[in-house]
Amino acid sequence: MIWNKTIECASRDEMAAIQSERLIRTVQRVYHNIPSYRTKMQEMGLVPGDIKSVEDISKLPFTIKSDLRDNYPFGMFTVPMSEIVRLHASSGTTGKPTVVGYTRNDLQMWAEVVTRSLGMAGVHQKDIVQVAYGYGLFTGGLGLHYGTENLGATVIPISGGNTQKQIQLMQDFGSTVIACTPSYALFLAEVMKDMGVAPESLKLRVGIFGAEPWSESMRKEIENKLKIKAIDIYGLSEVVGPGVSCECEYQCGMHVNEDHFIPEIINPETLEPVAPGEIGELVFSTITKEGIPILRYRTRDLTRLIYDKCQCGRTLVRMEKCMGRSDDMLIIRGVNVFPSQVESVLLSMSETEPHYLLIVDRVGTLDVLKLMVEVQEQFFSDEVKELEALKKKITSNIQSTLGISVDVKLVEPKTIERTAGKAKRVIDNRKI
Amino acid sequence: MIIKQVSVFLENKSGRLSEVTRILGDAGINISAFTIADTSDFGILRMVLSDPDKACTVLKASDFSVKTTDVLLANSSNKPGGLAELLELLNAKGAFIEYMYAFSMNDNKATIVIRPTNIQKCAAILEEYKG
């Protein structure tokens, strides 16, 4: 089902006209309301009048995650707090989260783009959608929730975890759609097997999976094990949350809701736009958001854009599955992890620079994070119990900072490989 | 008698112990006694050496994490119940032992290395004790 045919099947010219008008308005609003944007534009010798159409977008300054952190918590909001009706937050690089605020209109727009995404995934009013994304500061749960209600389907707001109950409700309520992270989908399949529940006995037919990278082979595995169609949904809280883009039934790239979020692909080194169809870093400008409009946000996700019309009839530009990151961020069980967070935890526990290595593995269906810490003089004690206590302290400090569990291993000095004086911080062994 | 013990952090992987002993041997340092405290993924090698300061220097030069700790050398009689007698005395006087290991033995005496919680207190107790 195509929820909003006028937009989703608009011609390129029609889309460009919508984008131009909205971009011009957004630039004016941020210029006059957000000092950090005004300063950036003034430094570049830009005034709002220089942006005459969507073609001029590459003249605008970029926004990066640290801009949000530097203006923590509400410095990037363009409306007074009295107009903000909801806050969400994602983990930041140094402990401070990235906060985003939504006006009533923003929430309506978000519900609209999620509804379109559900339509792309083949969900309709008669479906029963089990939302197993976390509800809370994370945008996954509530994002899918309101989109489902807006569509008119039935939502089961079960949130994440509680796996046996998830499966029980699938049986009792006859859920037809599951929304969660792809790794959790595989975990559900495992637990079903343990419980002796055959996926064929359930009514599940579609899964909407996002919040972490996953490959085509993982898609096949999920589809085989759960007997469903697995659809990729993309989003990030800085832009809106889930629903920025989503695959249709043809599973050939995610349609970007580009009347709200203009995508660009840049070369992460030169910051120049790449040639059409080339891989680069994905950048988004929001052009309808009121609470926290954002210009040229560098997502750090690497992908490419496809402008051909899709078999489904939609003309919305498609982005391919993300093929990696242009920074060192790791996504582990849906949680964003930066090596610098680990570093700051270790630094807070010792006087000198710690040497560490993060190793990510996929054991069965779950990602596990291992942290090797070199026992330098400052950490070394002659007592086993003190070293055990140190290990425990590192484990719990990291866990409370990152929000995910970590397996700490103490290793000898100089065990961790150094290249050109700089230690390698991350080994990602996951075959995604 | 209070002496300096040298401790080395070791990961549980093959060849590490032999590397330490080779470094000490090449530096002309004799090992009089040693013990290993091990856990599932690391160990602490504790040694009584002929030249603890030099040992620290050469081991650090090979990137080992090294620490010196004061420990006590105590004598007990080399006969059944000898060690029990010594420990009963320490216990009665309220000295708490973190760890201990054997040092040497001859016909009459057995020497042991003790790492007590309070080394001065323990040393004072042992001064009275003839074993």
Interface residues (C-beta under 8 A of the other chain):
Chain A: V375 Q376 E377 F379 F380 S381 D382 E383 V384 L387 E388 K409 L410 V411 E412 P413 K414 T415
Chain B: Q5 S7 F9 L10 E11 R16 A37 T39 D41 F42 I44 R46 D63 F64 S65 V66 K67 T69 E98 R115
